[in-house]
Amino acid sequence: MKMRKTVAAAGITVLALFGTACGKDGSPEAKNPGGTTGGAPGAPGGTGAAKPELPTYTPKQGVALAGSKTFENATKRGKLVVGAKEDQPFLGSKDPATGKYSGFDIEIAKMIAAELGFGPDKIEFKAIASTNRENALVNGDIDYYVGTYSITDKRKEQVSFAGPYYIAGQSLLVRKNESAITGKDTIKGKTVCSAKGSTPLQNLQTNFPDTTTRVFDTYSLCVEALLSNQVDAVSTDDAILKGYAAKDPAALKIAGEPFTTENYGVGLNKDDAVFRGAVSDALDAHEKNGDWKKAYDATLGLSGSAAPAVPALVRY
């Protein structure tokens, strides 16, 4: 009986190893052991300077927005419903254990809410797929959307925007010890990963023909491939890449400057100009009082990248 148990245990071990080695077709292998140990000073898991603190927001009293259907509906229900991302580290991320949302975009949403008279406990965040953002705003399923949402003329045909509150651009994420890749002009002959169907992938394939592209369904798989040395870099908006770098500052960093321009805005219902004006005022107030910078430092700033200049608001 003892011998049988030993043989069975050995068999299970072999099967476990075989399963780990196989994995999914096209998926990256497990990350290098020790690839994410340690931590930058002030970053999660690191030592040294204290982590920057998030700002706190005091809800404004006596807010009235005559003529705003969006504000009227939110007041009646007693809370704001805000569309967001839930899978972008330090931008818009949902904790599966607590259900709480966090990140730079989430802080932007809270700043706006405070100026509208709603505290953080009066916000219901709702994850909305990118393809459904316009419909959610048009149908009134959400009051506004904050989640790496680029302002474009095509989208303005269906929705409106407040902002920009952040100017992003396609950039490169590399391993911390990478020295050969310092920007877009150094990726010739390199293998760069991006997400299937994304604009950054199309840009790489069109404008960087001497660069080999690797494609996965999500950027998280690209990052795994980077950490396991299967690709040389990951490319998408710098804000998204900063989130991954902030999550693992001992292993990852941003290389070079952005080489495209994306203006992130707060998505709004097109027919509610009064609400759009109030959201623009909220962004302006919290950019000027320092909350924007504090929120950046405590989220994306953990990547090691200094806060960029606050973009000028465009009102229309």
N, C-alpha and C positions, 0 to 999 in steps of 0.2 A: 504493500500500500504506500509506503514511504517513497519507494522508487517511482511509482506511478505519478504521484504528486509532483516529484521533481521533474520528470519528463514533461508533464503537462505545463508546468510553470515555464520551462524552457521553450516549449512550443508557443506559448502566449507571447513571450518576449520576442521571439523571432517574428511572429505575425505583427506585433506592434512596430518593430523596426521596419518591416516590409511596407506596412501601411504608411508610415511616416515618409519613407523614401519615395513612394509612388506619388502621393498627393494628387491634386486635380491637374488635368491636362492644361498646360499653359499658365499654371499658377506658379509663383515664385517659391523657392525652397525656404526652409526655416532660416531665420536671421542668424548671423554669426553670433556664437556665444560671446557675451561680453560686449556686444556691439552697442548697447545702450546703457552700460553701467556708468556710475558716476553721476555727474550733473554740473551744470554751470552754476557759479555763485548766484544765489537768488532764485534759481530755477527749481522746480519740483525735484526733490531728491538730492539737491546739491547742498553745498555748505557755503558759508560766507555771508554776504550782505542779505538783508531781509528781502523777501519777495515784495515787489511794489503792491500797494493796496488798491483795490477797486474804489472808485468814488461812491458816495452815498447820495441818494436823491430824495429830496423832500417834495412831496406832491403839492402843487400849486393849489391854492384855495380859490373858490368862487369863479372857476373858469366857465365861460359861456361863449359858445360859437353859434350865433344865430345864423340859420340857413344851412348848417352842416348836417346832412342826413346821417353821415357816418358817426359823428359825435353824438347825435341824438340817440342812435341805436345803442351805442356803447354805454351811454348814461342810463338808459332804460334797463339794460341787462346787468349793469353794475360792474362791468369789467371790459377791458379791451381784448380783442382776439387778434393776435399778431402772428403772421406767417413767418417761418424761419427755417433754417437748415438745422439738421440734428447730427450730421456726420462730418463736420469740419472742425478739427481740433483748434481750440482757442479763437474760433470765429463764431460758429454756431454748433454747439455740441450738446447732446442730451445724455445725461448719466443714466444708464439702464437700471441702476439700483434704486436711485431716488426719483428719477423722472425730471430732475431739474435741468434747466438749460443754462449754458454759460458760454462766454466768448465775447469778442469785440462787438460783433453785430448785435448780440443780445444786450450788451450795455447801451448801444445806440438806441435800441428799442425802449429800454428803461428810461433813458434821458427824455425821449419824446413823451413817454407816458406820464412822467412826472410833471412836465409842463402842461399836459392836458388834464391834470388833477388826479391821476391814477398812480398809486404806489405799486411796487413790485408784486405785492400780493393780489393785485387787481388786474394782473395780466395772465391771459391764457395763451401760451405758445402752442402753435400748431405747425407741425412739419408738413411742408407743401413741396411736392416734387417740382423741379424746375419747369417741366412742360405744362404744369397746371397753375402756374402763378397768375397769369393774366385772367383765367377763368375765375379763380378764387377771389380776385379783386373786383372783377366786373359783377359777379353774382353776390357780392357782399358777404362771402363766407369768412373773410378776414377784414380787419379794419385797415391794416397796412402790412407791408412785407419788408423785412430786413434780412437779406441773406445773399451777399455777393451778387447783387442784381444790377447788371450793367444798364445804364441809360442809353437807349438807342431810339432812333426815329421810328423804326418799325414798331417797337413796343409802345411808343407814344400814340400809335393809332388806336390802341385799346385801353391803355392805362396812362396815368400821369406819375410824375416823380417829384420828390423833394431831394435836393442835394446839388451836386455830389457831396457825400460825406467822406469819401476815400477815393483816391485815384490809384488804381492798381495797374499792373502790366505783366505780361508774360515774362517769366523769369526762370531760373534754374536752381534746383535743390541738389546738393551734392553731399558726399560723405565729408565729415569734419576734416579728415586728413588729406582731402583732395587738393592738389596744387596745380594740376594741368588745366583744369577748367576754371576760367576766371570770368566768363561771360559768353555771350552768343557767338563771338568771333573765334572761340576756342573749342567748339564742339564738332568740328570737322573730323570725321573718322571715328567719332564716339557713338555710343548707343544711348539714346535718350528715350525715356518712357513717358507716355501721356495716355489720357483716357480715350476710349473708343468714342468716335463721333464728336469729339470736342474741337473747338476753334483752335486751341493751341496745337493740337495734333495736326490739323490741316495746315497751319502756318509752318510747322516743322517740315512736313512732307513737301510743301510747295516752295518754300524759300531756303531750305537747308538740304539740298539734294545729296550732299556728301556726308550727311549724318544718318545713321541707321536708327529707325524708330522701332520701339517695342510698345505694344498696345495691350492694355488690360481694361476691364470694364470700369474699374474704380482707381482713384489715385492712391488709395491705401495699399492696393496690390502693387502699384508702381513703387511705392516707398519701401515695401517689403523686398522687392527685387533689388532696389538700390542698396539696402542694408546687407543683402546677401551677395553683393558684388556681381549680380547678373546684368545690371545696367550701370552706366556711368553717371546719369543724372535723371531727374524728373522735371518735367516742364508743364507749368500752368500759371495762373495768376499768382503774383508774388504774395498776395494776402493769404491764399490757401497754403502756399509753401511755407510761409512764416509760421503758420499754425503747426505744421508738422515739425518744423525746426524747434519751435518752442516746446513741443511735447517731448522732444529728444535732443536737447541742445548739446549733449556730449558727443553725439554721433552724427548730427546733421547741421548744415549751414546753407545760407543763400549765397550763390556765386554771381557776382556782377550786378549790373543795373537792369531794370525792366526794359524790354525792347518793343512793347506795344503799349497802348493806353486804353484802360477800361475805367469809366466813371461809375462808381457804385452809388446808387440812389435808393431812397425809400419808395417802394412801390405803393401807389395809391389809386383809389377809384378816380377815373378820369373826370367824372361829372361833379366832383366835390371840391371846387376851388377854395372854399373857405377852410376846409380841413387841410388842404395842401399848404395854404398860407400859414396855418398854425404849426404844422409840422416843420416847415422851413424856419419859423421863428424859434422853435424848440432847438433845432440843430444849431442855429446861430448862437443862442444863449449858452449852450453847454460847450460849444467850441471856445467861446470867449472866456468862460469862467474856469477853464482848465480841465473840465471833466473829460473832454475828448482825449486829451494827452494822457491823463491818469489811466483811463480805460485802456488805451493802447499799450502803455508801459506794463500794465498788469496782465496783458493777454499776448498779443502779437509781439510786443517788445521783448518777451522772454526768449525770442528766437535769437536775440543779439543784434537785431537790426533796429537802428534808431528810428524814432517816429518821423514820418515824412511831414512836409508842410501841410497844414489844414487847407483843403481846397476851398476856393471861393464858391459860395452858393449861387446857383442860377435860378432866378425867380421868373416865372412866366404865367 
